[in-house]
Each structure stands twice: as C-alpha cells, then as structure tokens.
Amino acid sequence: MGNTWAPTSDWETICRRASGRRRYNAVRQVQASVRRHKVAELLWNYPSIFAYGLQADIARKLGVSPSTICRDIQKILDELNWGYCPLCGTWVHKPIPEAEDE
C-alpha cells in the first residue's frame, strides 16, 4: 500500500483546530452538567431512584437516550460518594479512605 499521508499543516492551522476542539468539548461539558442538574431535579420528585421505567421517563422528558440518563445517574451517585455493594446488592455510602500518617 502506498503512503496516503496528507501534507503537514502549518502551525496556525494546527492551533485553530486545537482551539476548535477545546471549544466544542467545553460546550458539551457544560451541556452535560446542565442536563445532570435537570436529572437530579427530576429524580427528587420520584419516591425511589430505582423505580421501574424511571430512566426511560426522564429520557423522554429531556429528549435524550435512556443510556445517557443511566450514565448521568451513575455520575451523580459517584459525585455523592454512593456505590453498589457487591456483597449485599444494595446502594451504600462509600467509606472515605483515611489518610495514612507518616
């Protein structure tokens, strides 16, 4: 196979491309943060965050995929330091590791 590499770009083009990626990613991060805030508000209105159909209902209300809501709920629980216990199968507050004295 022959080499199909594109010619090297000048420094200004490289910087502009990187700047565009930074801006695009920053906008997406803000959108995700706003969406997670809305998800947290909607979760507050439900009797249980484990109710059947909850993620699909929230996804319909926000116009996104249920898998996106699943990831958002996981991120919210991680930020609140909650986790799934592998032994008993329930959601528990994760212990904060103590700092080791030297």
TANORTA-V379796 format. One record per residue. N is the residue number from 0. RES is the residue in one letter. OMEGA is omega in radians with two decimals (999 if undefined). Layout:
((N & RES & OMEGA) (N & RES & OMEGA))
This chain:
((0 & M & 3.13) (1 & G & 3.13) (2 & N & -3.12) (3 & T & -3.13) (4 & W & 3.08) (5 & A & 3.09) (6 & P & -3.10) (7 & T & -3.14) (8 & S & 3.09) (9 & D & -3.02) (10 & W & -3.13) (11 & E & 3.11) (12 & T & 3.12) (13 & I & -3.13) (14 & C & 3.12) (15 & R & 3.13) (16 & R & 3.12) (17 & A & 3.11) (18 & S & 3.11) (19 & G & 3.10) (20 & R & 3.13) (21 & R & -3.14) (22 & R & -3.14) (23 & Y & -3.14) (24 & N & 3.11) (25 & A & 3.11) (26 & V & 3.14) (27 & R & 3.11) (28 & Q & 3.10) (29 & V & 3.11) (30 & Q & 3.13) (31 & A & 3.12) (32 & S & 3.10) (33 & V & 3.13) (34 & R & 3.13) (35 & R & 3.08) (36 & H & 3.10) (37 & K & 3.11) (38 & V & 3.13) (39 & A & 3.10) (40 & E & 3.13) (41 & L & 3.11) (42 & L & -3.11) (43 & W & -3.09) (44 & N & -3.11) (45 & Y & 3.13) (46 & P & 3.13) (47 & S & 3.11) (48 & I & 3.14) (49 & F & -3.14) (50 & A & -3.14) (51 & Y & 3.09) (52 & G & -3.10) (53 & L & -3.10) (54 & Q & 3.13) (55 & A & 3.13) (56 & D & 3.12) (57 & I & 3.12) (58 & A & 3.11) (59 & R & -3.12) (60 & K & -3.10) (61 & L & 3.10) (62 & G & 3.10) (63 & V & -3.14) (64 & S & 3.06) (65 & P & 3.11) (66 & S & 3.07) (67 & T & 3.12) (68 & I & 3.09) (69 & C & 3.12) (70 & R & 3.13) (71 & D & 3.12) (72 & I & 3.11) (73 & Q & 3.13) (74 & K & 3.12) (75 & I & 3.14) (76 & L & 3.09) (77 & D & 3.13) (78 & E & 3.10) (79 & L & 3.10) (80 & N & 3.05) (81 & W & -3.14) (82 & G & -3.13) (83 & Y & -3.14) (84 & C & -3.12) (85 & P & -3.11) (86 & L & -3.06) (87 & C & 3.08) (88 & G & 3.12) (89 & T & 3.08) (90 & W & -3.11) (91 & V & 3.08) (92 & H & -3.12) (93 & K & 3.08) (94 & P & 3.10) (95 & I & -3.12) (96 & P & 3.14) (97 & E & 3.12) (98 & A & 3.13) (99 & E & 3.10) (100 & D & -3.14) (101 & E & 999))
